[in-house]
Amino acid sequence: MTVLRTPDERFSGLVDWPYQPRYSEVASHGGAPLRLAHIDEGPAGGRIALLMHGEPTWSYLYRGMIPALVERGYRAIAPDLIGFGRSDKLSDQADYTFERHVAWMSEWLVLLDLRNIVLFCQDWGGLIGLRLVAAFPDRFAGVVVSNTGLPTGEGATEGFQRWLEFSQTTPTLPISGIIQMGTSRTLSEGERAAYDAPFPDESFKAGARRFPALVPITSAHPSVAENKSAWERLRAFEKPFLTAFSDNDPVTRGGERLFQARIPGAAGQAHRTLSGGHFIQEDSPLEAVSAIAELMERT
């Protein structure tokens, strides 16, 4: 297992990103411990909004939400998944698995002893974050999901199939270009540079390249059984569960209905549709914060 660490200077002077990272170590499952970065802003005693990113972003995705949450008195915590942001990266795609990602974030969650959490999750932040909710339901006070799912081998949308093929065949993975394609607003040059910052070259992108292939869209995929087990536990989750999907995401369109139908805590919630593409944090950050705040008030 070869571990890569993005040089700190790559993160110097990023637009709209004044936050200093905090670091923890998690087991690598085959080598030295891995360094996992996170942002922790707001009052130490404030209610925790856990903001989990997905593919191929990092905690920078939440720069429009963190200050608004802190202004409301909440504590905003945004980790970088292994392979992304300031967290360590593995050079071999085979070293990334769904279960390892869940294990890394589970270890991190317990290490920080986070409790009374409201989770906001999107994309792979949902696939991993919902597994955390299923494994540690007592640590979570509520959940807001946006443009995500927890697949168990029943297939995928046409949008996801196109994305999967592109991600596995393109010789160079254009990180900021992918984010721009999934965002309605036009990213500035500085914002695109910030999304590219964690990846000095293609060797750093193994985790980003691997993620689409790990989504369990067929019965032959690993983690189907684990996700089915997680769904059984989520079917007993009675705490507030809010969907805030976007109106223009071809990858996850309609996915909110499954959560609303299956999870008891979703009953009676003010589910909403936000304006934007796949990366709703870019297109409607304040509306997403309002969804979190409303759920906070109900818990």
C-alpha positions, 0 to 999 in steps of 0.5 A, a space after each residue: 500500500 503506497 500512501 500519498 500526501 498532497 503537499 501543504 502548499 497546494 492548499 495555500 491561499 484558496 479562495 473563500 477557504 480560511 479554515 485550518 485543518 485538524 488531523 486524526 489517524 485511522 487504520 490503513 488495513 495493511 500499513 501505517 496509519 492514514 491521516 484524515 483531515 477535517 474542518 471544525 468551526 463554531 462553538 465547541 458546545 454547539 449542535 453538530 452539523 456533520 457535512 459529508 462530501 462525495 465524489 470527487 470533492 472535498 470539504 471545500 464543497 461546504 464553504 458556502 454552508 459553514 459560515 451560515 451554520 456557525 452564524 446560527 450557533 451550530 458547530 460545523 464539522 466537515 471531514 475529507 474522505 480518505 483519497 480526497 482533500 487534505 486526507 491521505 491518498 492511496 496510489 492503487 485503486 485496489 486499496 479502496 473499497 466501500 467497506 474500508 471507507 466505512 471503516 475509516 469514517 467509523 473509526 474517525 467518528 468514534 475517535 472524536 466521540 461525536 454525538 447528537 449529530 445532524 448529518 448532511 450528506 450528498 453523493 458518496 457522503 450519503 453512501 458512507 454517511 448512511 452506513 454510519 447512521 445505521 451502525 451508530 444510530 444513537 450518535 445521530 439526532 437527525 439526517 438531511 440527505 441530498 442527491 444520494 442513495 444507498 444502492 443494493 444492486 437494483 441497477 442505476 440511472 442512465 445518468 449514472 451509467 454514463 458517468 461510470 463509463 466516462 470515469 473508468 475510460 477517460 485517460 485524465 480525470 478532470 476533477 474541477 471539470 466534473 464538478 462544473 458539469 454537475 453544478 448550475 452556476 459557473 465556478 470561478 477560476 479560483 474555485 476550480 483551482 481549489 477543487 484541483 488542489 488535492 490532486 497534483 497528478 493522476 497518481 493522486 486520483 486513484 480514490 476519485 477514479 475508483 469511487 464510481 466503480 464501487 457503487 453497488 448497482 448490481 447483485 455481483 458488487 461487493 457491499 450489497 449485503 452490507 447495504 441491505 443490512 444497513 437499510 434494515 436498521 434505517 427502517 427503524 430510524 424514527 428520528 427526523 429524516 429530511 430529503 432535500 434533493 435538487 431539481 436538476 440532477 440526472 444521476 439521483 433524480 427521484 431517489 428521495 422517494 425511496 427514503 421517504 417511503 422506507 424511513 419512519 423518521 421521514 414521515 411528516 417532514 417538510 421535504 423539499 426540492 432545491 434548485 441546482 445540479 448534482 452539487 447542491 452545496 454549490 447551487 443552493 448552499 443557504 437553502 441547504 443550511 435552512 433545511 439543516 436548521 429546520 431539522 435541528 429545531 425539531 430534534 
